[in-house]
Amino acid sequence: MYLSETHKKNETGGKYLFVIMLIIGLIISKSDSIMAVPADTIDVIAKHTEIAKSSVYQINFIVSKPIPVKAIIRVIFPDEFDLSDLMIAGSTTINGGFDLIVDKQVVTMKRSGLGREIPANEKVDVKFAIVKNPNQPADNYKIIVEILDNEEKSILKRETLQKIYSAKE
């Protein structure tokens, strides 16, 4: 046996261990990257959460599918909210503008088609005003948000709970 063969035999276990550790590291990094992809999320944020207060509402969302240039964002408020003064909608992340329709407790914002398609998993927002909060405090006012494609097929639909405080809280 030559000295070089002896040296190779001694390092064989180390080489296999290195390869195994490398494979394990790749598997872990792949699973971490899969877990890092955001799930479909929708958050509703009121600028003012006091009873009977007029407020701007903002919807933040991340969708795992692209949002088309003619998408529709529909928000359904409980009967206790007053939407009669709602007149404006906009976004800091979606360009191209919206057509705004208010029908009783349903706010519908239709993208005009002038902006860009929003890629999957990009955080976006829409804001609208003026929504008058209910006259009674509660922590369980259910607001439904739905995002539809240009053929009015649902991309994402979520229910969120909005807390409205009394002026004393």
N, C-alpha and C positions, 0 to 999 in steps of 0.2 A: 504494500500500500504506500502510495506517495503522500507526502506531507500535504499537498494541495487537496487531495481527496479527503484526508482526515479533517482538514479545516472546513470543507464544504459540509461534511456530515454533521459537524458540531453546530453549524449555523442553520441547518435545515429547519429545525424546530422553531427557531427564532423567525425565519422567513415566513413559515406557515402562520405563526402567531400574528406577525405583522399584517399579513393578508387578511386573516380572520378579523382582526381589529379594524382594518380599513373597511371591510364589508359591513361590519356592525355599525361603524360610524356613518357610512352612506345610508344605511337603512334608517337610522335614527334621524339624520338630517332630512331625509325625504319625508318621514312621518311628521317631523316638526313643520316642514314647509306646507304640508297638507293641512295641518291644524292651524296654520297662520292665515289661511284664506278666510276672510270674514264671512260669517253666515249672513243670510238676508236679514237686515235689521231696519226697523222704523222707530224713530223717537219723535214724540210730540212735545214741544216746549212752548209754554206760554210766557210772554214777557211779564205779565201781571197775573197772579193767581188768586187775587182777593175776590170776594163775592161782589157781584154787580159792577165789576171794574171792566172797562173796555181794554182790550189787549190785542197785541200782534201775536199771532201763532206761527211757529216755525216747525216744519216737518223735515227732519234729517233722515236720510236713508241710504243704505248700501244694498244693491241688488246684484245677485249672481248672474244675471243676464243683461245684455245691452238694453238701454232704454231708447226706443226709437224717437226720431224727430217729431213724430205726430202722437206721442204717448199721451195718456190721460192720467191725471192724478185726482183721485176722488177721496174726499174726507167727509165722513158722516158724523155729525155731532148729535148728542142727546137733545131732547126737546127743551131742556132747561136753558140751553144756550140761545142767545139772540143773535142771529146772523143778518138782521135787516139792514144794518149799516155797512156790511162787508162790501168793499168796492175795489180793492186793489190786491194784486198778486205779483210776486216777483221772485227772483233767485239771484244769489251771488255766484252760483256754480253752473246754472243752466242758461245758456244764451238763446236768443231767438224770440223770447216773449211767450205769453200765454193768452188764451181767451178764457175769461172767467165767467162762470155761470153759477148762480146761487139759486137753488130751488128748495125752499123750506129749510131743512136741516142738512142739505147736501151741498158741499162746495166742490165744483168740478173745474179743474184747471187743465185746459187742453193746450199742449205745446203747438205752437204755430207752424212748425215745420221749417223754420228759418235757421235754427241752430244746428249744432252737431249732434250726432248720436252719442249718447253717454256710454262709455265702455263698461263692461261688467266689473263689479267690485269697486267702482269709483264712488266716493262719498259725495252726495249732492244734497241740496236743500231747496225748499220753497218756503216763502213767507206770504202771509195774507193778513189783511186787516180791514175792518175792525170787527172783532168778535166780542160781544158782551157776555161776561161770565154769568153763571147762575146766581140767583139771590140767596141760595142756601149752601152752606159749606158741606163738602163731602170729599171722600178720598177715592171714590170709585165711579166717577163719570166716565163711561166707556166711549172712546172715540175710535172709529174704524177708518183705516187708511188703506186704499187700494190703488195699485199702479197697474195700468192696463196698456197693452200695446196699441198700435195704430188700427188693429182690427177689433179692438175692445175685448181682447182675451186677457184674463188676469195674469200678470207677471208675479205679483206679490200682494197679499192681503194680510193685514195684521190688526188686532185690537189692542189698544193701549188704555190705561186708566189715567185720568187726569184728576189731580187733587186741587180742590178750590178751598181756600182758607177763609175764615171770618176775618174781619178787619182787626180784631183783637189778638189774633195768633201771631 
